[in-house]
C-alpha cells in the first residue's frame, strides 16, 4: 500500500515539475470571447430593480425602455381603482347591514334582505382583496421586468448570430417544407 502511494506521489511531483517547465518555455494563448460584450455592468440589473422598487417605472427609465412606463402605471392605477371601488362598496353594504341591525332603515336598500346584504359584503370584500393582490403582483412584476430587461440588455445580438425561418421544397414531391436554421459566422 505504501509502495503504491510513493509511486503515485512520485508521478504527481514529476508531472507537476514537467508542466512548470513547459509553461516557462511556451507562450500562452488567451482566447477572447466574441459573443460577450465588453461593456457589461454587473450592477446594472440590481440598480434597475432597486429603482423600480423605489418608484414604479423608474427601473424601466433607467433601462431606457420608456414605452413600458405607461403600461406599469396603467396596470397599477387600474388595480388601485378597482381596490378603491370595491372597498367603498364593501363599507357601504356593511354600514347598511349594521344600520339595519340597529333598527335604522335605509330606503335605498330596503328591497334587499339581510342575506343579500351579507352576500354583497362578501362579494365586494373578496374583489377588494383580489384587487390588492393584483396590485402587489403588478408591483413585483414591475421590479422583475426591470431586472430581467437590464440583464438581457447586456447581450450582444448582431448579424453574426441569427435564427431565420427557411422555406425549401421537398426533393421528392416538390411541396414546401418549413425549417429553422441557426447560423453563426466566425470572423
C-alpha positions as CSV (number, residue, x, y, z in Angstrom):
1,X,0.0,0.0,0.0
2,X,2.8,2.4,0.9
3,X,4.6,1.5,-2.3
4,X,1.6,2.5,-4.4
5,X,1.4,5.8,-2.5
6,X,5.1,6.5,-3.1
7,X,4.7,5.8,-6.8
8,X,1.7,8.0,-7.2
9,X,3.4,10.8,-5.3
10,X,6.5,10.5,-7.4
11,X,4.3,10.6,-10.6
12,X,2.4,13.6,-9.4
13,X,5.5,15.6,-8.4
14,X,7.2,14.7,-11.7
15,X,4.2,15.7,-13.7
16,X,3.9,19.0,-11.8
17,X,7.6,19.8,-12.4
18,X,7.2,18.9,-16.1
19,X,4.2,21.3,-16.5
20,X,6.0,24.1,-14.7
21,X,9.0,23.7,-17.0
22,X,6.7,23.7,-20.1
23,X,5.0,26.9,-19.0
24,X,8.2,28.7,-18.9
25,X,9.2,27.7,-22.4
26,X,5.9,28.3,-24.3
27,X,3.8,31.4,-24.8
28,X,0.3,31.2,-23.5
29,X,-2.6,32.0,-25.9
30,X,-5.6,33.6,-24.4
31,X,-8.9,33.2,-26.4
32,X,-11.2,36.1,-26.3
33,X,-15.0,35.5,-26.2
34,X,-16.5,37.2,-29.3
35,X,-20.1,36.9,-28.0
36,X,-19.6,38.5,-24.7
37,X,-20.0,42.3,-24.7
38,X,-17.1,44.3,-23.3
39,X,-19.2,46.9,-21.5
40,X,-21.1,44.6,-19.2
41,X,-22.1,46.2,-15.9
42,X,-22.9,43.5,-13.4
43,X,-24.5,46.1,-11.1
44,X,-27.0,47.4,-13.7
45,X,-29.7,44.8,-13.1
46,X,-29.6,45.3,-9.3
47,X,-29.8,49.1,-9.8
48,X,-32.7,48.8,-12.2
49,X,-34.6,46.6,-9.7
50,X,-33.8,48.9,-6.9
51,X,-35.0,51.9,-8.8
52,X,-38.3,50.1,-9.7
53,X,-38.8,49.2,-6.1
54,X,-38.4,52.8,-5.0
55,X,-40.7,54.3,-7.7
56,X,-42.5,52.0,-10.2
57,X,-41.3,52.7,-13.7
58,X,-38.0,54.2,-12.7
59,X,-36.2,51.0,-13.5
60,X,-37.7,51.0,-16.9
61,X,-36.5,54.6,-17.4
62,X,-33.0,53.5,-16.2
63,X,-33.1,50.8,-18.9
64,X,-34.2,53.4,-21.4
65,X,-37.4,51.5,-22.1
66,X,-39.7,54.5,-21.8
67,X,-42.6,52.8,-23.6
68,X,-43.1,50.5,-20.6
69,X,-43.7,53.2,-18.1
70,X,-47.3,53.9,-19.1
71,X,-48.0,50.2,-19.0
72,X,-46.7,49.9,-15.5
73,X,-48.7,52.9,-14.3
74,X,-51.8,51.8,-16.2
75,X,-51.7,48.4,-14.5
76,X,-51.1,49.8,-11.1
77,X,-53.7,52.5,-11.5
78,X,-56.3,50.1,-12.7
79,X,-55.9,47.7,-9.9
80,X,-55.8,50.5,-7.3
81,X,-59.0,51.9,-8.9
82,X,-60.8,48.6,-8.5
83,X,-59.5,48.2,-5.0
84,X,-60.9,51.6,-4.0
85,X,-64.2,51.0,-5.7
86,X,-64.7,47.6,-4.1
87,X,-63.6,48.9,-0.7
88,X,-66.2,51.7,-0.9
89,X,-69.0,49.3,-1.9
90,X,-68.0,46.9,0.8
91,X,-68.1,49.5,3.5
92,X,-71.4,50.9,2.1
93,X,-73.1,47.5,2.3
94,X,-71.5,46.8,5.7
95,X,-72.8,50.1,7.0
96,X,-76.3,49.4,5.7
97,X,-76.3,46.0,7.3
98,X,-75.1,47.4,10.7
99,X,-77.8,50.1,10.5
100,X,-80.4,47.5,9.8
101,X,-79.3,45.5,12.8
102,X,-79.5,48.7,14.9
103,X,-83.1,49.3,13.6
104,X,-82.2,52.2,11.2
105,X,-83.9,51.8,7.8
106,X,-82.2,52.9,4.6
107,X,-84.8,53.4,1.8
108,X,-82.1,52.9,-0.9
109,X,-81.6,49.3,0.1
110,X,-85.0,48.3,1.6
111,X,-85.6,45.9,-1.2
112,X,-82.6,43.7,-0.1
113,X,-83.0,41.3,2.8
114,X,-80.2,40.5,5.3
115,X,-78.8,37.5,3.5
116,X,-78.4,39.6,0.3
117,X,-76.6,42.4,2.2
118,X,-74.2,39.8,3.8
119,X,-73.6,38.2,0.3
120,X,-72.9,41.7,-1.1
121,X,-70.4,42.3,1.7
122,X,-68.6,39.0,0.9
123,X,-68.6,39.7,-2.8
124,X,-67.0,43.2,-2.5
125,X,-64.6,42.1,0.2
126,X,-63.3,39.2,-2.0
127,X,-63.0,41.5,-5.0
128,X,-61.2,44.1,-2.9
129,X,-58.7,41.6,-1.6
130,X,-58.2,40.2,-5.1
131,X,-57.5,43.8,-6.4
132,X,-55.0,44.3,-3.6
133,X,-53.3,41.0,-4.5
134,X,-53.1,42.1,-8.2
135,X,-51.7,45.4,-7.3
136,X,-48.9,43.7,-5.3
137,X,-48.3,41.3,-8.2
138,X,-48.0,44.1,-10.8
139,X,-45.7,46.0,-8.5
140,X,-43.5,42.8,-8.2
141,X,-43.7,42.3,-11.9
142,X,-42.5,45.8,-12.5
143,X,-39.4,45.1,-10.4
144,X,-38.8,41.7,-12.1
145,X,-39.2,43.3,-15.6
146,X,-36.7,46.0,-14.8
147,X,-34.2,43.4,-13.5
148,X,-34.6,41.0,-16.4
149,X,-34.5,43.8,-19.0
150,X,-31.3,45.1,-17.6
151,X,-29.8,41.5,-17.8
152,X,-30.9,41.0,-21.3
153,X,-29.8,44.4,-22.4
154,X,-26.2,43.3,-21.9
155,X,-26.3,40.5,-24.5
156,X,-24.7,41.1,-27.9
157,X,-27.1,40.2,-30.6
158,X,-25.9,41.1,-34.0
159,X,-26.0,39.6,-37.6
160,X,-23.3,37.0,-36.8
161,X,-25.8,35.1,-34.6
162,X,-29.2,34.7,-36.1
163,X,-32.1,32.3,-36.4
164,X,-34.0,32.6,-39.6
165,X,-37.0,30.6,-40.8
166,X,-36.4,28.8,-44.1
167,X,-38.8,27.6,-46.8
168,X,-37.5,24.9,-49.1
169,X,-39.2,22.4,-51.5
170,X,-39.3,18.7,-50.8
171,X,-37.0,16.8,-53.1
172,X,-39.4,14.1,-53.8
173,X,-42.9,15.7,-54.1
174,X,-41.8,19.4,-54.5
175,X,-44.1,20.5,-51.7
176,X,-42.9,23.3,-49.4
177,X,-41.2,22.3,-46.1
178,X,-40.7,24.7,-43.2
179,X,-37.4,24.7,-41.3
180,X,-35.4,26.7,-38.9
181,X,-31.7,27.5,-39.5
182,X,-29.3,28.5,-36.8
183,X,-26.4,30.4,-38.4
184,X,-23.3,31.6,-36.7
185,X,-20.5,33.1,-38.7
186,X,-16.9,33.3,-37.3
187,X,-14.8,36.3,-38.2
